[in-house]
Amino acid sequence: MIDIGADCVAPLQSRAAVLAHRSPEIIKVAKVVCIAAHAPAAGRTTTAVHLARAMAWSGRSTLLVDWDPRGDAARALAASVQCPHPWATDQPLGSHFQPTGVEGLSLLAGSFDRATIAAVDGWDSPRRRAAGNALSEQVGHFDFVVIDCPAAAVRFTEAALWAASEVLLPLRCGQGCLDLVPPTIESVRQIWQTPGKELAFSGVLLTQYDTADPSSPGWEQDVREFFGDVVFETVIPREVERPTSPGVPGLEDRSHAARAYIELCMEVLGR
């Protein structure tokens, strides 16, 4: 197994212990979950879209924030986008929360031109923190918020982490799946080191589990042994491909993956 250092795991397990002992009153507080992973093809957008849909289906008012310049989450929901992304500007965000075809699910999305991407990449730490605070302060009327982040875009991810109350790490089940974990953990750790900022670690989600691959059980065992209890019991099978418009596999489907995301929804709410 890849040695990424025990110091990467201990903080996650510590945060999981905090979550496990939270009072019911705290658990009822609205969640803002950042789906973050530096590794490509980890299932970030698929997880963000389906988790948000599951939350809406559970009766919770939910907002999905498409913070990926690729805009896959917005396309998955056949939504219109603006340029530049509203969150990349200083304008109020409330007027940009748009309804989707899923009852109870709203979307905050926008397109990115090169100038906007360069601007966000150039944000210093105070600017990223201000952007995160701006979002978190304007989503209080939602029960649940999911932020879809791009891969290997540190500035984008850190702004989202400032807005979040929890972070969820999707991890593709396969060879080399642990290679790019340390950069994501380091981004999270930077936030943890700031006094007064509460950011819980929701957990590690194994995605794209290929039941036809005889190596999959071994990879899953390695991840669970390494990360311990922070790994979700729910495993997402490889049935659900990257969501693209117009045909996103829906939660109304009876596939194993669709059921898995409903189980993930229940597990996230219970942590």
C-alpha positions as CSV (number, residue, x, y, z in Angstrom):
1,M,0.0,0.0,0.0
2,I,1.2,3.5,-0.7
3,D,2.7,5.3,2.3
4,I,1.3,8.7,2.5
5,G,2.2,9.2,6.1
6,A,0.2,8.6,9.3
7,D,0.1,12.3,9.9
8,C,-2.4,12.6,7.0
9,V,-4.8,10.1,8.7
10,A,-4.7,11.1,12.3
11,P,-6.4,14.5,11.9
12,L,-9.2,12.8,9.9
13,Q,-9.8,10.2,12.6
14,S,-9.8,12.9,15.2
15,R,-12.4,14.9,13.4
16,A,-14.5,11.7,12.9
17,A,-14.5,11.2,16.6
18,V,-15.7,14.7,17.2
19,L,-18.6,14.1,14.7
20,A,-19.5,10.9,16.5
21,H,-20.0,12.6,19.8
22,R,-21.9,15.7,18.6
23,S,-25.1,16.4,20.4
24,P,-28.5,16.0,18.5
25,E,-28.9,19.7,18.6
26,I,-25.7,20.3,16.7
27,I,-26.5,17.5,14.2
28,K,-29.7,19.3,13.3
29,V,-27.8,22.4,12.1
30,A,-27.7,22.9,8.3
31,K,-24.7,21.3,6.7
32,V,-22.5,22.8,4.0
33,V,-20.5,20.0,2.5
34,C,-17.6,20.5,0.2
35,I,-16.8,17.6,-2.2
36,A,-13.1,17.9,-2.5
37,A,-10.4,15.7,-4.1
38,H,-7.3,16.7,-6.0
39,A,-7.3,13.4,-7.9
40,P,-9.0,13.4,-11.3
41,A,-11.8,11.0,-12.0
42,A,-12.6,10.6,-8.3
43,G,-16.3,11.0,-8.8
44,R,-16.6,14.5,-7.3
45,T,-19.3,15.8,-9.6
46,T,-21.2,12.5,-9.7
47,T,-21.2,12.4,-5.9
48,A,-22.2,16.1,-5.6
49,V,-25.1,15.8,-8.0
50,H,-26.5,12.5,-6.6
51,L,-26.0,13.4,-3.0
52,A,-27.8,16.8,-3.5
53,R,-30.6,15.0,-5.3
54,A,-30.9,12.5,-2.5
55,M,-31.0,15.2,0.1
56,A,-33.8,17.0,-1.8
57,W,-35.7,13.7,-2.2
58,S,-35.4,13.2,1.6
59,G,-37.4,16.4,2.0
60,R,-34.5,18.8,2.8
61,S,-34.2,22.1,1.1
62,T,-30.9,21.7,-0.8
63,L,-28.5,23.9,-2.8
64,L,-26.0,22.5,-5.2
65,V,-23.1,24.8,-5.9
66,D,-21.3,24.1,-9.2
67,W,-17.8,25.6,-8.5
68,D,-16.0,23.6,-11.2
69,P,-15.0,25.6,-14.3
70,R,-16.1,22.6,-16.4
71,G,-19.7,23.2,-15.3
72,D,-20.6,19.5,-15.4
73,A,-23.0,19.7,-12.4
74,A,-25.0,22.4,-14.1
75,R,-25.1,20.5,-17.4
76,A,-26.2,17.4,-15.5
77,L,-29.2,19.3,-14.4
78,A,-29.8,20.9,-17.8
79,A,-29.4,24.3,-16.1
80,S,-28.5,27.7,-17.7
81,V,-25.3,29.3,-16.5
82,Q,-23.9,32.9,-16.4
83,C,-20.5,34.3,-17.1
84,P,-18.8,35.1,-14.9
85,H,-19.7,32.8,-12.1
86,P,-21.7,34.8,-9.5
87,W,-19.6,33.5,-6.6
88,A,-16.4,34.8,-8.4
89,T,-17.8,38.3,-8.0
90,D,-18.8,40.5,-5.1
91,Q,-22.5,40.6,-6.0
92,P,-25.2,39.1,-3.7
93,L,-25.8,35.5,-4.5
94,G,-29.4,35.1,-3.4
95,S,-30.8,36.2,-6.8
96,H,-28.7,33.5,-8.6
97,F,-30.1,30.5,-6.7
98,Q,-32.1,28.9,-9.5
99,P,-34.6,26.0,-9.3
100,T,-34.0,22.7,-11.0
101,G,-36.2,19.9,-12.2
102,V,-35.8,18.2,-8.8
103,E,-38.3,19.4,-6.2
104,G,-36.5,21.0,-3.3
105,L,-33.1,21.3,-5.1
106,S,-31.7,24.7,-6.1
107,L,-28.5,25.4,-8.1
108,L,-25.8,28.1,-8.0
109,A,-23.8,27.9,-11.2
110,G,-21.9,29.9,-13.7
111,S,-19.4,29.6,-16.5
112,F,-15.8,30.6,-16.3
113,D,-13.8,32.4,-19.0
114,R,-10.0,32.5,-18.8
115,A,-10.1,35.9,-17.0
116,T,-12.4,34.6,-14.2
117,I,-10.3,31.5,-13.7
118,A,-7.1,33.5,-13.5
119,A,-8.8,35.9,-11.0
120,V,-9.8,33.1,-8.7
121,D,-6.4,31.5,-9.0
122,G,-4.9,34.8,-7.9
123,W,-7.0,35.1,-4.8
124,D,-4.9,35.4,-1.7
125,S,-5.8,33.8,1.6
126,P,-8.0,36.7,2.9
127,R,-9.8,36.9,-0.4
128,R,-10.6,33.1,-0.4
129,R,-11.8,33.4,3.2
130,A,-14.0,36.4,2.3
131,A,-15.5,34.5,-0.6
132,G,-16.2,31.5,1.5
133,N,-17.8,33.6,4.3
134,A,-19.9,35.4,1.7
135,L,-21.4,32.1,0.5
136,S,-21.9,30.6,4.0
137,E,-23.7,33.8,5.1
138,Q,-26.2,33.6,2.3
139,V,-27.3,30.0,2.4
140,G,-28.9,29.9,5.8
141,H,-32.4,29.2,4.5
142,F,-31.3,25.9,3.0
143,D,-31.1,22.7,5.0
144,F,-28.2,21.3,3.1
145,V,-25.6,22.7,0.7
146,V,-23.3,20.6,-1.5
147,I,-20.3,22.3,-3.2
148,D,-18.7,20.6,-6.3
149,C,-15.0,21.5,-6.6
150,P,-12.6,20.9,-9.5
151,A,-9.6,18.6,-9.4
152,A,-6.2,20.1,-8.7
153,A,-7.5,23.6,-8.4
154,V,-6.2,24.6,-4.9
155,R,-7.5,28.2,-4.8
156,F,-11.0,27.1,-5.9
157,T,-11.0,24.3,-3.3
158,E,-9.8,26.4,-0.5
159,A,-12.5,29.1,-1.1
160,A,-15.1,26.3,-1.0
161,L,-13.6,24.9,2.3
162,W,-14.0,28.3,3.9
163,A,-17.7,28.2,3.1
164,A,-18.1,24.6,4.2
165,S,-18.9,23.2,7.6
166,E,-17.8,19.7,6.5
167,V,-15.6,18.2,3.8
168,L,-16.2,14.9,2.0
169,L,-13.4,13.2,0.2
170,P,-14.4,10.9,-2.7
171,L,-11.7,8.3,-3.5
172,R,-11.7,6.2,-6.7
173,C,-11.3,2.5,-5.8
174,G,-8.4,1.4,-7.9
175,Q,-4.6,1.3,-8.4
176,G,-2.9,4.4,-7.2
177,C,-6.0,5.8,-5.6
178,L,-4.1,7.1,-2.6
179,D,-1.4,9.0,-4.6
180,L,-3.1,12.4,-4.6
181,V,-4.7,12.3,-1.2
182,P,-2.0,14.3,0.6
183,P,-2.7,17.6,-1.3
184,T,-6.3,17.4,-0.4
185,I,-5.6,16.8,3.2
186,E,-3.1,19.6,3.3
187,S,-5.8,22.0,2.0
188,V,-8.1,20.9,4.7
189,R,-5.4,21.2,7.3
190,Q,-4.7,24.8,6.3
191,I,-8.3,25.6,7.2
192,W,-8.1,23.6,10.5
193,Q,-5.1,25.7,11.6
194,T,-7.2,28.9,11.5
195,P,-8.6,29.8,14.9
196,G,-12.3,30.1,15.0
197,K,-13.0,28.2,11.8
198,E,-15.1,25.0,12.3
199,L,-14.6,22.4,9.6
200,A,-15.5,18.8,10.3
201,F,-14.3,15.9,8.2
202,S,-17.5,14.1,7.0
203,G,-15.6,11.1,5.7
204,V,-13.9,9.2,2.8
205,L,-16.2,7.8,0.1
206,L,-15.1,4.9,-2.1
207,T,-16.3,5.5,-5.6
208,Q,-16.2,3.6,-8.9
209,Y,-16.0,0.3,-7.2
210,D,-15.7,-2.3,-10.0
211,T,-17.3,-5.6,-8.9
212,A,-15.9,-7.3,-12.0
213,D,-12.3,-6.4,-11.0
214,P,-10.8,-9.1,-8.7
215,S,-8.5,-6.5,-7.3
216,S,-11.3,-4.2,-6.0
217,P,-11.8,-6.0,-2.6
218,G,-8.1,-5.7,-1.9
219,W,-8.0,-1.9,-2.7
220,E,-11.1,-1.4,-0.5
221,Q,-9.5,-3.2,2.4
222,D,-6.3,-1.2,2.0
223,V,-8.2,2.1,2.2
224,R,-10.3,1.0,5.1
225,E,-7.3,-0.3,7.1
226,F,-5.4,3.0,6.4
227,F,-8.1,5.5,7.1
228,G,-10.1,3.6,9.6
229,D,-13.6,4.6,10.7
230,V,-13.6,7.8,8.6
231,V,-14.4,5.7,5.5
232,F,-18.1,5.5,4.8
233,E,-19.7,2.1,4.9
234,T,-21.5,3.0,1.7
235,V,-19.5,2.2,-1.5
236,I,-20.5,3.6,-4.9
237,P,-20.3,1.0,-7.6
238,R,-19.1,1.9,-11.1
239,E,-22.5,1.8,-12.7
240,V,-23.0,5.6,-12.5
241,E,-20.8,7.3,-15.1
242,R,-19.9,11.0,-15.0
243,P,-23.2,12.9,-15.2
244,T,-23.7,14.7,-18.5
245,S,-26.6,16.5,-20.0
246,P,-29.3,15.5,-20.7
247,G,-29.4,12.0,-19.3
248,V,-28.3,11.9,-15.6
249,P,-29.0,8.5,-13.9
250,G,-31.8,9.4,-11.6
251,L,-32.5,8.4,-8.0
252,E,-35.8,7.0,-9.3
253,D,-33.8,4.3,-11.1
254,R,-33.4,1.0,-9.2
255,S,-29.7,0.6,-10.0
256,H,-27.3,-0.4,-7.3
257,A,-25.5,2.9,-7.6
258,A,-28.8,4.9,-7.2
259,R,-29.5,3.0,-4.1
260,A,-26.0,3.5,-2.9
261,Y,-26.3,7.3,-3.1
262,I,-29.5,7.2,-1.1
263,E,-27.7,5.1,1.5
264,L,-24.9,7.7,1.5
265,C,-27.4,10.4,2.1
266,M,-28.7,8.6,5.2
267,E,-25.1,8.0,6.4
268,V,-24.1,11.6,5.9
269,L,-27.1,12.8,7.9
270,G,-26.3,10.3,10.7
271,R,-22.7,11.4,11.2
